[in-house]
Amino acid sequence: MKPLAGHRLAMLGAMRDRPLARYLLSMGAEPCERVEDASFVIDDLGLAETRELPIPASAVHVSVTPFGSGGPLSQWKGGELVASAMGGALRVTGEPGLPPVKEALDACTFHADMVAACGAMAAHYARGNGKFGHGRGQHVDVSIQQVAFSRNFNGVLVWQFDRRKLERVGGSLAYGKAKVRAIWTLADGWCFHSLMTGRLGAPANQALSDWMDDAGMPNPLAGTDWLSYNRSTLPAETRAVWEAAIAAFFASRTKAEIADEGHRRGINACVVNEPADVLADRHLAARGFFDTPSGLPERFAALREGEAKALPNPAVHAGERPGPLSGVRVLDFAWALVGSITTKTLGDLGAEIVKIESRTRPDLARLDVQVSASEHGNLDDKPWFAHLNSSKRSLSLDMKNPRAREILDPLIDWADVVVENFSPGTMGKLGLDYDTLARRNPGIVMVSGSVFGQTGPMAQEWGVDGTGGALSGRTFLTGYPGRDPVIPGAVPYGDVIVPFVMAAGVAAGLQHRRDTGRGCHIDASMYEICVQQMRPSLAAALAGQRPQRMGNADPQVHFQDVFPAAGEDRWVAISAFTADEYEKLIAITGSDISAWTAAREDRAIARELQAAGLACGVVQDAEDMIDHDPQLAERGALVMLDHPLLGPFGHIATPIRFSHDGFEPFRAPRMGEHCREIAHDICGLSDAAIDDLTQAGVFQ
């Protein structure tokens, strides 16, 4: 299935080698040399540099630049390191007491390209095919800085609510009120593992405790009630004792034991892979991920076209909200970050979202107490959930109650799209897998997000954001030479990139449905998408090299690093892309760059070097970005929405600008807030029927 077959793609600047180009080509677009002939034009130059080109009015034109087109800093020079610094990702990556260290390869740029893919496909859908859509092309603008900022859920929340700042925590994860260790030294390498909260984490936590007992190791975890364990509220002194015992246990295990016995026991630990390990992975081989002429990955998601045409041919619904996806109807079975951000993105872009929830198994984001404004046991006062679930309505439903089908079946008929990120097979057990849904609604577009994908030997295994980082090689290649690897971005990565691949696939699938009358199923794997980001290191491994951690260096950049500025834990990132730029830098700073920067204020350094034509940026924290960054403010990186329990606060905006189709997000719902409204307006039930279902316990 190639949704962009017949469309031509013009690539300007250095975009030919970028992930966005690979994505569009993987969807069937054909490269062309002249912008006049293109229906898609992509660039890394910005609108100011491309405005005079003869780009057709019907073309979707996408710019991905360090700071975006327009705004007070749009002409600043950037690059991966500087955009990461100004977007906050660099600030929280690395070890305490050491300079911040960049994530492996071009992590923020890859993320921005996947956001741009979503924007391109949404604009493609809005443009339509002559019969449906407004028929207009438009400019889609993406700022790498803003995209990096959008990952900072925890940092943004704790600053807004508690005026606290997250710090670099090395091999740990920061959850607002807690730091949870996640990278552990093995006898012959490293593994990723963290104790998780709630029903999902309980079996894996117990499995680790049992293995420690069976191995005869000291085990202070023994006897813990894992269903009541909360990673955010565990006393720090207790955590310290636990982690010392866990560290001793892992140090006695090998990579092979973690991969084999650990997997069999279900402890939710995975080996930190090197690039060569990724190329030899049996799961990726079983899914044919490397079955390409180059031996390097090409697909970003697996698409399967529906067998039957929709009858009648699906048309555009009249949408009441603005946005490129206005009128699209989405049935949302999603939870946690991957699914929630997918439907947040679709909803922010104008789609109508009905979110299916359950009070018996609430979303983790409704449980985790990360700020002082939230209380344990209250499902409606979590800013994390509010950030992830704007532009949705909530329907609380007991899916195990047979009468739930009286609500679900009309919703399936209503929906254009179904989104889910349960473990593969779960939707099938509920009678909601793609093939079953397509028999009832042949035009349905369904997208499934998971760690390993819907097929292959690891498909049923559970994982988290760090699983994708560890297995893909991202973790192994993040950190300083000669030291242990660190978490590649102490802010989510795979969890926030997969949603944009999923949302892009949805928009492409919807336009393909207009063209062919057929729906489709989209299978998005976090592991595979993270491996796509690591593609250059895989190419090196194929060539017989063994890539290693390089700190802040980049083989494609003549010179770059992070340097101290005046003040406590203040830093600037500087990139000199050529030898001439390096000579210009030394002419300003002298040979001891650190001594020059350490005597100066960080913003003053950035202004002076940028005025000289050099890429430099402040390594910003949450306060810098929220309260003092004029570019993020101009781009509306935070949207003020009024929450019924938390009051008005800044919600992270979907980081895409459209020249024609603006959008207006609204606040996240309280649990089950819209049950009666949805049952009446969409499902067509009478008040008496709704009362009857309520008495039957359906709305739980």
N, C-alpha and C positions, 0 to 999 in steps of 0.2 A: 504494500500500500504506500503510495507516494503522493501525498496531498498537494504538493507543489509542482507536480509534473506539468510541463508546459509553461511554467513561469521562468523568467530570466532574471539573473542576479548579477548586478554590477558591484564590484568590490573596490573601494577607493582607499588610498593611504596604504596601511599595512594590514588591512582587514582580510586579505586573501589567506593569511596564515592564522587567523583568529578562530576561536571556538564558534562564534556566531556564524561565520561563513560555513564551517563544517556542519553546523546544525541545519542551516537552510539547504545545503546541498544534500544532506542525508534525507531530507524530506522530499527530494525530487527536483529542486530548482536546478537550472542549468546556468553555468557561468557565461557572461557576455562581457565584451570590452567597452561598449558604448552605453552611457547612462540613458541615452535617448531610446534604447531598445529594451530597457529593463522595466520589470514590474516591481522589483525590489532593488533598492540601492542602499548599501551599508558603508559607513565610513568611521574613521577614528579621528576626524578632523574638526567636526563641529559645524553647526549651521552657518556661522560667519564665513567659513572657508569654502563652503559648497553652495552658498545661496545663488550664485550667478551661473551655476552649471545648468545645462538644459535637461533637468530631471522632469519627466512627465508628471503632469498634475495628478494622474491616476496612480502613480507609483507610491509604494510605501517606502519612505526614506528614513533610515535608522542611523543615528549618530551615537557612538559610545565613546566618551572622552573622560579625562580625569575628573573634571569639575562640572561638566554639562555645558550646554549652549546657553549663553546669557547669564547674567548675574555678575557681581563685583569681582569674583575670582575666576571667571570662565576662561580668561586668557593666561592664567598661570600655567607654567609647565609642570607636568606631573610624571606619571609612570606608576608602576605597581607599588613601589615602596612609599612614595609620597602620598598617593591616594589612600593606601592602607593606614598611613599615619594620620592623615586628616580625617579619615572615616572612623577612627577609634579602634579598628581591629588590631593594629600594631601595639597599641598601648597595653593591652591585656594579654599579649602573647610573649612568653618567656619566663625566666626564673626570677624570683625576688632577688634584688641586689645586683642584677646584671642589666645591661641595656636591653630594651625590647628587641625581639627578633622576629623577622618576617616569616609568614607561613611558606610552606614549600611552593616553589614555582610562582606563577601569577594567579594566586588564589582569588583576590578581589576582582581582577579583570575577568576571570572565568565566570565568576558569579554575575558580574555586570552583563556579560554576554548572554547568559541564560535569562536574565531579566529582560534584556533587549529582544531575545527570541520570543518571549511572551508578548512583549509590546508589538513586535512585528506581526505575529499571528493574530492578535486582537485587532490591529488595524486592518489586516487582510480580511478578517471576518466583517468588520464594519464597512469596508469597501464593497464587499459582496461580489456578485458575478453578473451584474447587469439586470437580473430579475429581482434579486433581494439585496439589501444593503444600500447605502447612500451613494455608492459609486465614486466616492472621492478617495484619492490617496491622501496621505498626511505625513508630517514629520514626527518621528518618535525619538525622544531625547532621553538619554540615560547617562547619569553621572556615576562614575566608579566610586567617588567619595560618598555620595548619598547611598548607593547600594551597600557599601561597607558599613555605613552608619546604621542601616536598617537591620543589621544583624545584632545590634546591641540591646536586645530586649531587656536583659537583666540590669545592665548598667544604666539604661534610661529610666527604668522603674525605680531602682534604689536611689538614684539621684533626685528624681522628682518627688518621691514620697518621703525619703529618710535623709536626704542630703548626704548620702554615703557614696563612696566610689569603689569600684572593683579594682583589685590589684592583680598584678601578674602572679600566677600561682603554679607555674611550671607544669608539672605532670598531674595537676588536679583540675577539677571543675568547680567553678564558683556559682553558687545558687542563691545569691543575695545574702542570706544569713548564714550560709555554710560553705566550707570548702571541702570537697570530697575528692580524695586521691583517686586517680584513674589510670596512671601509667606505673607499672610495676616491673622491677628488674627480675628477670628469670636467670636460671643458671647459664643460659647461652643466648640471651637476647632480652626482649621486653614483651609484655602483653598489656592489653587494655582491659580494665574491669572496673566497674563501680557498683556499689550497693544502691538499689533503686527503691523508690517509695511505692507502697500500695500493692494491690493484687497482682499487678504485672511483674513487679520485682520480687515478690515474696518467694516463689519457688526457686528462682535462681540464687537468692540470698541463702535460703536454707540448704541448697545443694552445695554451696561453698562451705558452709559450716559443717555439713556432714563429711565432706572430703577432708577438712582439717582434722576432724575427729578420727576418721579412718586412717589418716597418715600418722596419728599419734602426736600431732603438733599442739602446742598450747592454743586454746580456743575460747577467748572471752565472748564470742558471739553465741555460744551455746545457750539454748533456752529462750532466745529472743522471739517475741511474738512479731513476726515479720509483717503481718497484716496491719498492725498498728504502728510500725516503724515509719518515721518521717525524717528524711534526710535533712530537712531544713531546721528541725527542732531538736535533733539529737545533741546532748551536751558535748561541748568541744573536748572536754577531758575524756569522756567515754569514747569519742571518735578516735582520739589519739591512741588509746589503748588498743582499740580494735585494729587500727591501721598498722600498728607495730606488729601485731600478730599476723595479719594478712601479708605484710611484707616478708616476714620470715618464712611463711608458707610458700609464697610464690618464688622466693629465692632458691627454694629446694626443688623446683619443678623445671622442666625443659620446655622448649617450644613444642616439641613433638607431643609431650604429655598434655599440654594445654589444648593443642589441636585435636587430639584423639580422646583421651580420658576426660578432659575437661568438657569437651563437646558432648560426649556420651552422658556425662552427669548433668549437663544443662546449667553450668555455672555462669553463663553469659560473659565469658572472657574470650578474647581472640588475640592471636599473635600479631605483633607489629611487623607487617610484611616489608621486605625490600622490593624494589621494582622487579627483579628477576623472579621473586616468589609470585608476584601478581601474574606474570606471563605464564607461569606453570600452574595456575589455579584450576582445579578440576571443575569447579562450579561454573566459572566463566567459560571453560571449554565446552561443558555440556550445553550451555546456552548459545554456543556459536559466536561468542562475542569477538573473538579474534579471527574469525573465518573471513578475512578480507585479503585483498591482494598484497597489502603492505604488512599484514600481521598486526596492525594497530587498529584500535576500535574506531568504528564509524558511526554506529547508531547511538542515539541518546535515549531512546525509548523504543520498545517494540510495539508496533501497531498491527492489529488484526482487523481486517474489514468485515463488516457484518455480511451474512449470507443472503439475507432478504432485503429488498427495497422497502422503505417505509411507504405506507399507503394511508392517506394521500401523501404526495411529496411534501416534506415539512417546509413550512413557511416561517417567516419571522413573526414572532409575537409582538404586539404593541407594548413597548416597555415604558413605564412611567418615570424611570430614573435615567439620568444622563450616563454616558459612558459608551465605549466601543462595543460592549457586550450587552447593551440594554435589550431587554426582552428575553434573554436566555434564561431558562428555568433549570435550577440545579437542586438535586436531592443529595444532601450532604450527610454521609455516614462517617465522616472523618473525625479524627481525634488527634491529640498531641500536636506537635509542630508541623509535620509534613502535611497531613490532611488539612489542618486548620488554616495554614498559610495558603494552601491551594485555594480553598473556598473563600478565604478573606480576599485574595487577589481577584478571583472571579467576581465576588460581590462588590468590591471597591470599583471594579471596571464596569459596573452597571447591571450585572446579572442578579436575578432574584434567587436567594438562597434559603432553603428550608433545611435547618440543621436538626438531625435526629440525635437526641441525647437520652440518657437514662440516669435516674437518680440512684439506681442500684449499682451502677458502674460508671461514675462520673469521669469526665476527662481529667487527666492529671493536672492540667492547668487550672482546674477549679479547686484543686486540693492543696497545691504547694503554697505554703505561707512564706513569702519572700520579703514582704514589707510590713511595717508596723500598722498600716491601715487595714490589714487583712486579719481574719481570725480563723483558727482551725475549726472546721465543721460548717462554715458558711460557704455555700457553693457559688455565691453571687458577688463576692467582694475581692476577687483576685485580679489585680491589674494585668498580670501576665495573660490571663484568659481574655480580658478585654482587648488587649493589643492584638491578639491572634484571631479574634472573632468579630471584628467590625463588619457591618453591612450584611448581617444575617438575622433570620428569625429562628426561634428555638421551639422545637416540638419534642417534649419529653415522652418517651414511649417505652413500654415493656415489650421488647421484641419477642420474648418467649410466650407472651400471651397470644393464643390463637386469634383473638379478636383484633389484634393489632393490624391484621391484614385488611380490615375494613377501612383503615386509614392509609396503609401503605399502598394498596393496589391503585386507588385513585391518584396517589402521588406519583407512582410509576408511570401511569398514563399521562400525567401532566408534565413530567420532566423531559427536558432535552438531554440532560447530563446527570450522571450518577458519579459521585466521588467517594472513594473509600481507601483507607490505608490500614485495614486490619491484617492480621497474619493471613497469608494465602490459604484459601479453603474455608475461611470463616463465612464469607458471603454465601458460598455454596451451601453450607449447613443451614443458613437462614432462608434458603430458596431465593437468593438475591444475586447469584452469579450472573455474569454477562449473558451467557447463552439463554438462561431462564428469562432474564429481563428482556432480551431481544425478541423472544417469542411473543411476549406480550406487547412490547413497544419496539418494533423493528428499527426505528430510527434512533434509538438511544445511543448516546456516546458515553461510554463508561471509562473512567481512568482509575487505575489501581496503583498505589504507591506502597512500596515495601523495601526492606533492606536488601534483599537478595533477588527480587523479582518473583513472578508467579510460577516459574518452572525451575528445574534443576535440582541437584541433590541437597542444596542448602535452603531451598525455597521456604520450608516450614520453620526455619530457625528465626529466632527473635534477636533483634539488635537495636542499637541506639545510634545517635549521631557519631559518637566516637568509634563505633564499629566500622563504619565506612571509612573514617580517617585511618584507622589502624590497618585494615586489610588492603587499602588502595595504595599504600606507600606514603601517604601524606604525613602521617605521624613520624615515620622513620626519617623523613627528609626535612623535618622542622626542628631547628635548634642549632646550637653552636658546635663546630667540629670538636671531637674529643669529649663531649659531654652527652648525658642521656638525652633522648628526644623529649620534647615537650608537647603538650596538647596544641595542635595546629590551629590556633585561634581559640581563646578561652571564651568565645562566643560561638553559637552554632554555625555549622557550615553545610554539611550534607542535608541537614534538616531544613535549611532555608533555600537551598538551590533546587532540590528535587521538586518543590512546589511550583517553581516557575517553568520547569520542564513539563510538569503535569498540566499546568494551565495553558502553556503554549500548545501542547498536544490537543487539549480540549478545543481551543479556538480553531486549530487546523482541522480537527475532526468535524467540527460543526460546518465549516465552509465546504469540506469534502462531501458532507451529507447534502448540502445544497446542490452541489455539482452532480452527485451520483444517486442521491436518494438512499444511500447506505450509511448506517451508523458504524461504529467501530469500538474496539477495546484497546486501551492504551496501557501498557505494562511498563512502569517506571521503577527502576532499581537504583537505590541510593549507592550501592557498591559500584555499579557500572558507571554512574554519573561521576562519582569521585575518581574512578579510574580514568575517565575521559579528561578530567582536570590534570591528571598525572601523565598524560600522553607523551610529553617530551622526555620524561625520565624512562618511560617504557621503550621509546626509540633508542635511547642511549644503552639500555640493557640489551636490546636486540643486537646492537652493534658490539656487544662484548664488554661494555663498560660497567662499572659498579658505582652508581651515583651515591654521594654521601651528603651529610648535612653541611651547609655552607654558611650558616649564620645569615647575615644580611647581603651577602654577595650574590651576584647574578651574572652568569657567563655572557649574557647578552648586553650587559651594561659595563662600560669601561671602569667606573668606580662608583660605589655607593656604600653608605653605612648610616648608622644612627649615632648622633653625637650629643653629649650633655649640654644643657643650657643652664643659665643661672636659675637657682631655686631648687627645691627638693623634688627629685624625680621628674625633672623637666628635660625634654629631649627634642631634637630636631632630626628629621630624615633628609638626607641630601643625596641626589643622584647626578652624576656627570656622565652623560651617555657617550661622549667621545673624548679623545685625548685633548682636543682643543678646549672643551668645556672644563676638563680637569685643570688645565693650565690656568684658565680664567678663575676657577675657584681658588687655586693656590695663590694667585696674584692678590686676591682679596683677603684670604685668611692667613697666609703664611703657611709654612710646611706643617705646623702643628695645628691641625684643624680643631681638635678637641679643646686646646687652650683658648683659641679664638672664640669658639661657641660658648664655652663655659663662662666666659666673662660677659655674656650678653643675654638679653631677654629673648625668649623663643620666638615670639611674634615679630620682633624687630629683626631677628636673623632671617626669618622667612621672607619678610618684605624686602630686605636689602638684596638677598641673593636672587629672588624672583625678578627684581628690578634690573638685575644684571643678566637676566636671561637664563638663570640656572634653576633646576628643579629642586625645590626645598619646601618642606612643610612641617608644621608643629605636630608632634606626636600627641594628639588631643585625647583628653579624657571626656567623660560625660558632661561635666560642667562646661568645658571649652566648647563642645559641639552644640549643646542646648542653649547656652546663655550668651555665647560670644562669637559664634561662627556666622558671618554675614551670608556666605554662600548657601549653607544649609537652611538658614532662615528664609532667604529669597526663594528657594525651591520648595518651601513648605514641607520640610522633612518630617516635621511633627504636625499633626492635625489635632486641634483642640475639640474634644467631644465631651459632652456632659454625661457622667455616669450616675445612675440613681443612688448608689451607695458611696461611691468614691468621689463624687463631684467632678468638675471639669479638670481634665488633665490631657497632656499631649500624647497622642497615639501615633505610632510609627506609620507613616504614609507608604502606600505602595509606590516604589521609587521609579515611576515612569511618567513622562510628560508627553501628551498628544497635542498636536497643533490644532486639531479639529474637535476631537471628542474628549471633553473634560469629564470629570467624575466627582461624585460627592458621597463619601463614605458616611455611615451613621454608626452609632454606638452598638456594642455587643449586647446580646440579650441576656436577661436573667433566665435561669433554668426553667424551661417549659412556659416561658412568657407568652407564647403565641399559640398554644394548643387549640383553644377554642376558635381563634381567628382562622387558623389553617384548616381545621376540620370543617368549618362552615364555608369559608370562601373558596377553598381549593377542592376539598373533598365533597362539597355539596351536601353535608349532613345537616339535619334539622337540630334545633336546640335540644329536643327530647332525645334524639339519637346520641348526641354528644354527652348529655347527662348520663345516659345509660352506659356508655363506654367509660365514663369517669367512674361510675359505681363499680364497673367490672375491673377496675385497676389498670386500664390500658395506658393512661397518661402518667406513667411513673418515671 
